[in-house]
Amino acid sequence: MKKRIFTSISIILVAIQTSCTTKGAYEAFQYNHASACREYRGQQQDDCLANYSQSFEDYQKERTGYSE
């Protein structure tokens, strides 16, 4: 329960700190999910974290279909 409260507060602070920009919201989302991965150990944790390691810039390119 304390872990969820801490995570929620962290997300709120990140959102406030980044003025609720799209990038800030994306990073808060990534942080929240990466924090949940900490409950796993070993390869499961690595696999979980790999799912949330995409940068915002790469996410945006993928979302808009833009490639260099």
N, CA, C and O atoms as a printed pandas DataFrame, in Angstrom:
     atom_number atom_name residue_name chain_id  residue_number  x_coord  y_coord  z_coord
0              1         N          MET        A               1    0.832   -1.193    0.000
1              2        CA          MET        A               1    0.000    0.000    0.000
2              3         C          MET        A               1    0.874    1.254    0.000
3              4         O          MET        A               1    0.619    2.198   -0.747
4              5         N          LYS        A               2    1.913    1.254    0.849
5              6        CA          LYS        A               2    2.801    2.414    0.901
6              7         C          LYS        A               2    3.522    2.604   -0.430
7              8         O          LYS        A               2    3.781    3.730   -0.855
8              9         N          LYS        A               3    3.843    1.480   -1.083
9             10        CA          LYS        A               3    4.536    1.540   -2.367
10            11         C          LYS        A               3    3.663    2.231   -3.413
11            12         O          LYS        A               3    4.155    3.034   -4.205
12            13         N          ARG        A               4    2.369    1.916   -3.414
13            14        CA          ARG        A               4    1.445    2.542   -4.373
14            15         C          ARG        A               4    1.290    4.030   -4.093
15            16         O          ARG        A               4    1.240    4.840   -5.019
16            17         N          ILE        A               5    1.216    4.387   -2.826
17            18        CA          ILE        A               5    1.090    5.800   -2.461
18            19         C          ILE        A               5    2.336    6.549   -2.910
19            20         O          ILE        A               5    2.241    7.628   -3.494
20            21         N          PHE        A               6    3.509    5.973   -2.635
21            22        CA          PHE        A               6    4.765    6.599   -3.036
22            23         C          PHE        A               6    4.826    6.759   -4.555
23            24         O          PHE        A               6    5.217    7.810   -5.061
24            25         N          THR        A               7    4.439    5.711   -5.270
25            26        CA          THR        A               7    4.449    5.758   -6.731
26            27         C          THR        A               7    3.488    6.820   -7.244
27            28         O          THR        A               7    3.823    7.576   -8.156
28            29         N          SER        A               8    2.304    6.879   -6.666
29            30        CA          SER        A               8    1.318    7.879   -7.088
30            31         C          SER        A               8    1.820    9.289   -6.842
31            32         O          SER        A               8    1.677   10.164   -7.696
32            33         N          ILE        A               9    2.404    9.509   -5.687
33            34        CA          ILE        A               9    2.949   10.831   -5.365
34            35         C          ILE        A               9    4.084   11.172   -6.324
35            36         O          ILE        A               9    4.191   12.308   -6.784
36            37         N          SER        A              10    4.925   10.194   -6.625
37            38        CA          SER        A              10    6.030   10.418   -7.558
38            39         C          SER        A              10    5.523   10.823   -8.932
39            40         O          SER        A              10    6.062   11.733   -9.561
40            41         N          ILE        A              11    4.491   10.147   -9.387
41            42        CA          ILE        A              11    3.920   10.468  -10.700
42            43         C          ILE        A              11    3.352   11.877  -10.710
43            44         O          ILE        A              11    3.550   12.626  -11.666
44            45         N          ILE        A              12    2.658   12.229   -9.665
45            46        CA          ILE        A              12    2.085   13.573   -9.565
46            47         C          ILE        A              12    3.191   14.622   -9.572
47            48         O          ILE        A              12    3.082   15.639  -10.258
48            49         N          LEU        A              13    4.242   14.379   -8.817
49            50        CA          LEU        A              13    5.345   15.338   -8.769
50            51         C          LEU        A              13    6.043   15.462  -10.118
51            52         O          LEU        A              13    6.400   16.564  -10.535
52            53         N          VAL        A              14    6.235   14.357  -10.789
53            54        CA          VAL        A              14    6.850   14.403  -12.116
54            55         C          VAL        A              14    5.963   15.190  -13.075
55            56         O          VAL        A              14    6.458   16.006  -13.854
56            57         N          ALA        A              15    4.665   14.949  -13.022
57            58        CA          ALA        A              15    3.737   15.665  -13.901
58            59         C          ALA        A              15    3.757   17.162  -13.626
59            60         O          ALA        A              15    3.762   17.970  -14.554
60            61         N          ILE        A              16    3.769   17.524  -12.367
61            62        CA          ILE        A              16    3.814   18.944  -12.006
62            63         C          ILE        A              16    5.133   19.558  -12.448
63            64         O          ILE        A              16    5.166   20.655  -13.005
64            65         N          GLN        A              17    6.211   18.841  -12.196
65            66        CA          GLN        A              17    7.539   19.351  -12.516
66            67         C          GLN        A              17    7.716   19.567  -14.018
67            68         O          GLN        A              17    8.423   20.485  -14.434
68            69         N          THR        A              18    7.098   18.751  -14.809
69            70        CA          THR        A              18    7.229   18.876  -16.262
70            71         C          THR        A              18    6.064   19.631  -16.879
71            72         O          THR        A              18    5.884   19.620  -18.097
72            73         N          SER        A              19    5.287   20.276  -16.053
73            74        CA          SER        A              19    4.145   21.086  -16.496
74            75         C          SER        A              19    3.139   20.289  -17.317
75            76         O          SER        A              19    2.487   20.834  -18.208
76            77         N          CYS        A              20    3.018   19.022  -17.022
77            78        CA          CYS        A              20    2.022   18.150  -17.666
78            79         C          CYS        A              20    2.139   18.136  -19.185
79            80         O          CYS        A              20    1.128   18.051  -19.882
80            81         N          THR        A              21    3.338   18.215  -19.694
81            82        CA          THR        A              21    3.536   18.112  -21.134
82            83         C          THR        A              21    3.328   16.667  -21.568
83            84         O          THR        A              21    3.276   15.760  -20.738
84            85         N          THR        A              22    3.213   16.468  -22.841
85            86        CA          THR        A              22    3.071   15.112  -23.362
86            87         C          THR        A              22    4.281   14.279  -22.973
87            88         O          THR        A              22    4.144   13.125  -22.567
88            89         N          LYS        A              23    5.456   14.863  -23.097
89            90        CA          LYS        A              23    6.677   14.140  -22.731
90            91         C          LYS        A              23    6.666   13.812  -21.243
91            92         O          LYS        A              23    7.041   12.707  -20.850
92            93         N          GLY        A              24    6.249   14.743  -20.428
93            94        CA          GLY        A              24    6.186   14.510  -18.987
94            95         C          GLY        A              24    5.209   13.408  -18.631
95            96         O          GLY        A              24    5.488   12.572  -17.771
96            97         N          ALA        A              25    4.074   13.410  -19.288
97            98        CA          ALA        A              25    3.078   12.367  -19.040
98            99         C          ALA        A              25    3.618   11.011  -19.472
99           100         O          ALA        A              25    3.425   10.014  -18.777
100          101         N          TYR        A              26    4.294   10.970  -20.618
101          102        CA          TYR        A              26    4.883    9.719  -21.104
102          103         C          TYR        A              26    5.929    9.209  -20.118
103          104         O          TYR        A              26    5.955    8.022  -19.793
104          105         N          GLU        A              27    6.787   10.102  -19.647
105          106        CA          GLU        A              27    7.829    9.702  -18.706
106          107         C          GLU        A              27    7.240    9.239  -17.381
107          108         O          GLU        A              27    7.754    8.298  -16.776
108          109         N          ALA        A              28    6.182    9.875  -16.923
109          110        CA          ALA        A              28    5.520    9.444  -15.691
110          111         C          ALA        A              28    4.919    8.054  -15.872
111          112         O          ALA        A              28    5.004    7.213  -14.977
112          113         N          PHE        A              29    4.319    7.821  -17.020
113          114        CA          PHE        A              29    3.759    6.512  -17.345
114          115         C          PHE        A              29    4.865    5.456  -17.354
115          116         O          PHE        A              29    4.713    4.384  -16.769
116          117         N          GLN        A              30    5.966    5.763  -18.015
117          118        CA          GLN        A              30    7.097    4.836  -18.078
118          119         C          GLN        A              30    7.650    4.553  -16.682
119          120         O          GLN        A              30    7.930    3.403  -16.343
120          121         N          TYR        A              31    7.803    5.588  -15.885
121          122        CA          TYR        A              31    8.336    5.437  -14.528
122          123         C          TYR        A              31    7.427    4.544  -13.690
123          124         O          TYR        A              31    7.900    3.668  -12.966
124          125         N          ASN        A              32    6.149    4.768  -13.791
125          126        CA          ASN        A              32    5.188    3.988  -13.019
126          127         C          ASN        A              32    5.276    2.507  -13.380
127          128         O          ASN        A              32    5.310    1.649  -12.497
128          129         N          HIS        A              33    5.313    2.213  -14.659
129          130        CA          HIS        A              33    5.384    0.817  -15.083
130          131         C          HIS        A              33    6.741    0.200  -14.768
131          132         O          HIS        A              33    6.811   -0.972  -14.397
132          133         N          ALA        A              34    7.808    0.958  -14.907
133          134        CA          ALA        A              34    9.132    0.438  -14.569
134          135         C          ALA        A              34    9.219    0.142  -13.075
135          136         O          ALA        A              34    9.872   -0.820  -12.671
136          137         N          SER        A              35    8.574    0.951  -12.264
137          138        CA          SER        A              35    8.548    0.703  -10.820
138          139         C          SER        A              35    7.853   -0.615  -10.510
139          140         O          SER        A              35    8.271   -1.348   -9.614
140          141         N          ALA        A              36    6.805   -0.910  -11.242
141          142        CA          ALA        A              36    6.093   -2.175  -11.044
142          143         C          ALA        A              36    6.987   -3.359  -11.405
143          144         O          ALA        A              36    6.838   -4.441  -10.837
144          145         N          CYS        A              37    7.901   -3.169  -12.331
145          146        CA          CYS        A              37    8.815   -4.245  -12.738
146          147         C          CYS        A              37    9.764   -4.635  -11.605
147          148         O          CYS        A              37   10.300   -5.744  -11.600
148          149         N          ARG        A              38    9.969   -3.752  -10.669
149          150        CA          ARG        A              38   10.895   -4.028   -9.565
150          151         C          ARG        A              38   10.408   -5.171   -8.675
151          152         O          ARG        A              38   11.179   -5.711   -7.882
152          153         N          GLU        A              39    9.143   -5.536   -8.805
153          154        CA          GLU        A              39    8.607   -6.652   -8.024
154          155         C          GLU        A              39    9.123   -7.990   -8.540
155          156         O          GLU        A              39    9.102   -8.983   -7.813
156          157         N          TYR        A              40    9.587   -8.025   -9.792
157          158        CA          TYR        A              40   10.113   -9.252  -10.388
158          159         C          TYR        A              40   11.603   -9.365  -10.109
159          160         O          TYR        A              40   12.246   -8.405   -9.684
160          161         N          ARG        A              41   12.135  -10.547  -10.355
161          162        CA          ARG        A              41   13.565  -10.782  -10.167
162          163         C          ARG        A              41   14.147  -11.410  -11.423
163          164         O          ARG        A              41   13.444  -12.061  -12.196
164          165         N          GLY        A              42   15.429  -11.203  -11.608
165          166        CA          GLY        A              42   16.157  -11.855  -12.688
166          167         C          GLY        A              42   15.663  -11.496  -14.071
167          168         O          GLY        A              42   15.394  -10.335  -14.379
168          169         N          GLN        A              43   15.549  -12.531  -14.902
169          170        CA          GLN        A              43   15.173  -12.337  -16.302
170          171         C          GLN        A              43   13.786  -11.727  -16.454
171          172         O          GLN        A              43   13.552  -10.935  -17.367
172          173         N          GLN        A              44   12.860  -12.094  -15.559
173          174        CA          GLN        A              44   11.509  -11.516  -15.629
174          175         C          GLN        A              44   11.566  -10.005  -15.458
175          176         O          GLN        A              44   10.873   -9.270  -16.162
176          177         N          GLN        A              45   12.392   -9.540  -14.525
177          178        CA          GLN        A              45   12.529   -8.103  -14.305
178          179         C          GLN        A              45   13.159   -7.439  -15.530
179          180         O          GLN        A              45   12.718   -6.374  -15.961
180          181         N          ASP        A              46   14.186   -8.069  -16.084
181          182        CA          ASP        A              46   14.839   -7.513  -17.273
182          183         C          ASP        A              46   13.871   -7.406  -18.446
183          184         O          ASP        A              46   13.841   -6.396  -19.148
184          185         N          ASP        A              47   13.076   -8.462  -18.652
185          186        CA          ASP        A              47   12.089   -8.451  -19.737
186          187         C          ASP        A              47   11.039   -7.369  -19.520
187          188         O          ASP        A              47   10.658   -6.665  -20.455
188          189         N          CYS        A              48   10.581   -7.246  -18.293
189          190        CA          CYS        A              48    9.577   -6.237  -17.952
190          191         C          CYS        A              48   10.129   -4.832  -18.210
191          192         O          CYS        A              48    9.461   -4.002  -18.828
192          193         N          LEU        A              49   11.343   -4.572  -17.737
193          194        CA          LEU        A              49   11.952   -3.252  -17.925
194          195         C          LEU        A              49   12.194   -2.948  -19.405
195          196         O          LEU        A              49   12.082   -1.799  -19.831
196          197         N          ALA        A              50   12.523   -3.975  -20.182
197          198        CA          ALA        A              50   12.751   -3.781  -21.619
198          199         C          ALA        A              50   11.487   -3.279  -22.314
199          200         O          ALA        A              50   11.565   -2.551  -23.304
200          201         N          ASN        A              51   10.335   -3.667  -21.799
201          202        CA          ASN        A              51    9.070   -3.213  -22.382
202          203         C          ASN        A              51    8.831   -1.727  -22.168
203          204         O          ASN        A              51    8.017   -1.124  -22.867
204          205         N          TYR        A              52    9.527   -1.134  -21.213
205          206        CA          TYR        A              52    9.294    0.273  -20.870
206          207         C          TYR        A              52   10.559    1.112  -21.015
207          208         O          TYR        A              52   10.743    2.089  -20.288
208          209         N          SER        A              53   11.427    0.739  -21.942
209          210        CA          SER        A              53   12.689    1.461  -22.091
210          211         C          SER        A              53   12.731    2.371  -23.323
211          212         O          SER        A              53   13.754    3.003  -23.590
212          213         N          GLN        A              54   11.642    2.440  -24.062
213          214        CA          GLN        A              54   11.612    3.263  -25.275
214          215         C          GLN        A              54   11.626    4.746  -24.918
215          216         O          GLN        A              54   10.856    5.194  -24.069
216          217         N          SER        A              55   12.503    5.499  -25.569
217          218        CA          SER        A              55   12.570    6.938  -25.314
218          219         C          SER        A              55   11.319    7.626  -25.857
219          220         O          SER        A              55   10.628    7.088  -26.722
220          221         N          PHE        A              56   11.041    8.807  -25.343
221          222        CA          PHE        A              56    9.884    9.571  -25.804
222          223         C          PHE        A              56   10.019    9.913  -27.287
223          224         O          PHE        A              56    9.047    9.863  -28.041
224          225         N          GLU        A              57   11.238   10.260  -27.689
225          226        CA          GLU        A              57   11.466   10.622  -29.081
226          227         C          GLU        A              57   11.162    9.436  -30.007
227          228         O          GLU        A              57   10.527    9.608  -31.048
228          229         N          ASP        A              58   11.615    8.232  -29.625
229          230        CA          ASP        A              58   11.326    7.044  -30.429
230          231         C          ASP        A              58    9.833    6.733  -30.424
231          232         O          ASP        A              58    9.267    6.336  -31.442
232          233         N          TYR        A              59    9.208    6.917  -29.271
233          234        CA          TYR        A              59    7.763    6.707  -29.165
234          235         C          TYR        A              59    7.016    7.639  -30.120
235          236         O          TYR        A              59    6.094    7.219  -30.819
236          237         N          GLN        A              60    7.426    8.902  -30.138
237          238        CA          GLN        A              60    6.760    9.876  -31.007
238          239         C          GLN        A              60    6.944    9.533  -32.480
239          240         O          GLN        A              60    6.007    9.637  -33.272
240          241         N          LYS        A              61    8.153    9.125  -32.840
241          242        CA          LYS        A              61    8.416    8.741  -34.230
242          243         C          LYS        A              61    7.541    7.558  -34.629
243          244         O          LYS        A              61    6.965    7.534  -35.717
244          245         N          GLU        A              62    7.452    6.583  -33.740
245          246        CA          GLU        A              62    6.631    5.404  -34.017
246          247         C          GLU        A              62    5.153    5.778  -34.125
247          248         O          GLU        A              62    4.430    5.281  -34.989
248          249         N          ARG        A              63    4.729    6.651  -33.241
249          250        CA          ARG        A              63    3.327    7.062  -33.201
250          251         C          ARG        A              63    2.924    7.831  -34.455
251          252         O          ARG        A              63    1.825    7.643  -34.977
252          253         N          THR        A              64    3.802    8.685  -34.929
253          254        CA          THR        A              64    3.474    9.516  -36.087
254          255         C          THR        A              64    3.883    8.875  -37.409
255          256         O          THR        A              64    3.558    9.386  -38.481
256          257         N          GLY        A              65    4.599    7.751  -37.327
257          258        CA          GLY        A              65    5.043    7.079  -38.538
258          259         C          GLY        A              65    6.238    7.736  -39.183
259          260         O          GLY        A              65    6.551    7.456  -40.340
260          261         N          TYR        A              66    6.916    8.609  -38.450
261          262        CA          TYR        A              66    8.076    9.329  -38.975
262          263         C          TYR        A              66    9.327    8.488  -38.794
263          264         O          TYR        A              66    9.541    7.906  -37.731
264          265         N          SER        A              67   10.144    8.422  -39.818
265          266        CA          SER        A              67   11.444    7.757  -39.692
266          267         C          SER        A              67   12.475    8.552  -40.466
267          268         O          SER        A              67   12.176    9.161  -41.493
268          269         N          GLU        A              68   13.680    8.533  -39.958
269          270        CA          GLU        A              68   14.762    9.296  -40.602
270          271         C          GLU        A              68   15.468    8.464  -41.633
271          272         O          GLU        A              68   16.404    8.941  -42.275
